[in-house]
Amino acid sequence: MKVRGCNALVVTLAFLSSMLFSGAMAVASEPSLVLNGKLTQGSLIRGQVPVGSQVSLNGQSLTVNPQGKFVMGFERDAQATHTLRIIAPDGKTHTQTLTISKREYDIQRIDGLDQKMVSPPKSVLERIRNDSANVARARSGNRNYDAVFTRFSWPAEGPITGVYGSQRVLNGEPKRPHYGVDVGGPIGTPIVAPTSGIVTLAEDLYYSGNTVILDHGMGVFSTFLHLDSITVKVGEELNKGEQLGTLGATGRATGPHLDWRINLGSMRLDPQLLITDSE
């Protein structure tokens, strides 16, 4: 059975026919602005403004590509109100206050893990540091690549067994929140690209096992953890639906599943919010 995601609440403040992703409803505003996504904690928002505009969120400048498209995100525990500022090509400044909804997160208790995976021995600390540095490099680009503005699909078929934002307690020890969505299934289930992307990492890591990272452009990356096998190499460009590996239980995993994550740079966002009921 294919898993289904949450409805995406689309907020739009004018229609731009050149938007690549669908689902926008339009009302009048000045200047023309489209925002696509659910205004809630953990959400990735994709937007478009007139070509040549500048955009900032809470005083921080956002990258706007030559077509006037940009992305922004709200972290797991983001505050309720945010200020979006647009400087139009004519130099006029327009300010929009965005209000995002608060979410309630689950607490998950997982017992029976090998203690070395909960509190790793000193002998593997250097490997963990190297893994973290490699992952940071793999997510460090800000490529002008349009895949992020297209529709995302589920990378695997199966039931959802873990959700974004949940707090995990491993062997009785509280850990940082879970920042992905878990899809269960048998070992060997194909894992495919949820939308087009360029492979920036494909290797075995201590915690996440066989891991692949895809760059979807504009600083947005998908990460696929605990794979049984990897079928791609760094530098390959995948089309949506092309296989990148198989579902597994490598690394710190209690059973076979895919842990799919979305990052906007270092910001960890909810992949499930990118999936709509029309998928």
N, C-alpha and C positions, 0 to 999 in steps of 0.2 A: 504494500500500500504506500502510495506516495504521500509524504508529509505535506501539510499545508501551513502557510504562515499567517501572520496577523494582517488585518486590513490596514492599508496605508491611508492615513488621513492626508489629503492633498490640500495644501494651502496655496492659493495663487492670488496674485494681485495684478493681473493682466495677462492676456494671451499672447504668446509668441509662437508663431507657426513653425519656427525652426527647432523647437525643442525635440530632442531625440527620444525622450522617454514619454510615455503617454499617461493619461489619467488626470490631467490638469483641468480644473474648472476655473473660469475666468470672471473677474470683476474689474471694474475700472480702478486705476491708480496712477500716480505720477511719481517717478518715472515707471516705465514698464518693468515689471518684476514677476518672475515665476519661481515658486518654491515647491519642490516635490518631495514629500516625505511626511512622516508622522511627527508632529511637534511633541516629543516626549523624551524622557531621559533615555540615553543609549542610542539615539537615532542619528542616522546619516541623512542629511538634507542636500539635495541637488538643486541647483538654481541657475537662472539665466537673467541677465540684465542687458540693456543696449550695449552693443560693441563699443569699446572705449571707456566704459564706466570703471570706477574703482569701488571696491566693496570692503567693508570691515565689520567684524563682529566683536562687540564689547571692546572696541578700540584696537583690535588686532587685525591687521590687513590680511585679506584672503587673496589667494591666487585666482585671477580671472583669465581664462584662456582667450585666444584671438576671436573666438565665436561668442564671447560674453558669458560663458558658462563657468560656474564655480561650485565648490562643495564646502560644507561645514558640518560639524557634528556637536552633539551634546553628550557629555560623559554620563556614566551610570548614576552619579549623585549630583548632577548639574542643578544649579539654582533655577528658580521658576521663571525669572524674567531676564531678557537679553535685548541688547540694542544692536540692530542692523542698520548700518549707515551706507548710503550709496552716493557717490559723487558722479553725477551724470556727465556725458561728454561736453555739455555746455558749461560745466563748472558748478552747477547748482547742487546743493547737498540736500538729501532727503533721508529722514530717519524713520525707522519702523521699529516699534517695540514688539518683541515676540514673547509669548507666554507658553511655556511647555508644561506638560502634565507630569506629576510625580508617579512613580511606579512602586509597587510592593514586590519584594524579592523573596524567593523561597530559601529555606535553610535545608541543606542536604548533609546527612551524616553518612560517611563511608568508612567502614571498619574492615579489617583484614588485609590492609595493604602491607607489603614488605616495608619494614620500618626504614630501610635505607632510601626508599622513595619518598617518605614523609620528611625525614631529617637525614639528608644524604651524608655519607661518611666524608671525612676530610680528603680522602684519596681522589674523589671525583669533583672537588670544588673547582679545580682549574678547568676541567672539561666544561662544567656548567658555565663558568665565566666566558669561556671561548664560544660556547653555544649562544649565549646572550648577545655577545658582540656580533656574531655572524647574523643573527636574526635582526638586530638593529640595523646593520648595513643593508640587509635585504629589503628593509622597509624604509630606507632613507631617501628614495628618489621622489621626484615630483614631476613625472613624465606627462607631457601634453599628449594624452592618449584618451580617446573618446569612449572606451569600453564602459567606464563607470557611469555614463549617462544612458546606457541601454538597460533593458529589463534583466533582472537576475532570476535564475531558477535554482531549485535545490540541486546540490552537487551529488546527492545520493538518495536512494529510495529506502524508506524504513521509518519506524516510529521515532518520535522525539523522546529522548531519554534524559536530557539535561538542558536547562535553559540559561540564557544570559542573565548575569547579575546575581545568581544564586550564591549564597555563602556556603562553602564546603567545610565540614569538620572531618579531618582525616585521622583515623585512629584516635579520636577524642581531641585532636589538636586543631583549633580554628585556623583556617588559612584565608588567603585573600579571595575575593569573589571570583566565580567562574565567569569568564568573559567570552564564551562561545555558545553555540547551540550544538548539542550532541544528537546524532542520528544513529540508532542502533541497526544491527543487521549481521548476517553471517560473514565470516572472514572470506575475503575475495570479492565482495560486492564492488562493482565498478564505482570509482569516484571520478566525476567529470567537472570541467570548468563551469561555474555558475553563470559566467559571462566571459567574454574574451579577456585574455591576460597574457603577460610575459613572465616566464618563470625566473624568479630572482634567488630562489633557494630550493635545493632538493637534496636532503641529507638526513642522516640518523642523528637525533639529538637525545640527550640524556632523559629529560622529562617527557618530551612529546614524541619520542620514537621517530619513525620515518615521517618526515615533514616536508611539505611543499608550500612555497609562498608564490602567489601570483600578483603581479602589479597590474591593476585595472586603470591606472592613470590618475592624475591630479592628487597623488599622495594616498590613494585608497588601495589597500591590499587585502586579499583573502589568504588565510593560512589554514592548511589542512593537516591535522595531527593524528598520530597513532596509526598511520597507514601500514598495511601488511607489505605492500610493495610500491615502489615508485617507478613510473613508466616514462618520465620526462627528464630533461636535463636543463640546467641553467642556460638562459638565453633563448629557449624555444618560445615561440608565440603560439598560444592555443586559441582556437575558436570556441565559442560557447558550445558545450556539450561534448567536447573532445576529452578523452580519458587522460587522467594524470597519475592514477594509481589505483590501489584497491584498499578496501576497508580492512582494518586490522585491530590489534591490541598491543602494539609496541609502546615502549616507554612506560610512563606511569598510567596504567589503565587496568581496571578490574575486569574488563570484558571487551569484546569486539564492538567498536563504535567509531564513528567519525566525529571529531571535534572541529567544527568549522568556525573560524573567527574572521572578523572584519576590523581592520585598523585604518584610521585616518592619521597617518604619521604614527605617533605614539599613543594616540587616543583610541581606546578600545570600545567598539560599538557593537550593536546587536544585529547579527546577520538576518535573523528572522523578520525584522522590520523591512527588509528589502524585498521580501517575497509577497506578492499580491494574490488574491483569490483567483485571478484570471490565469495564473500559471498552471 
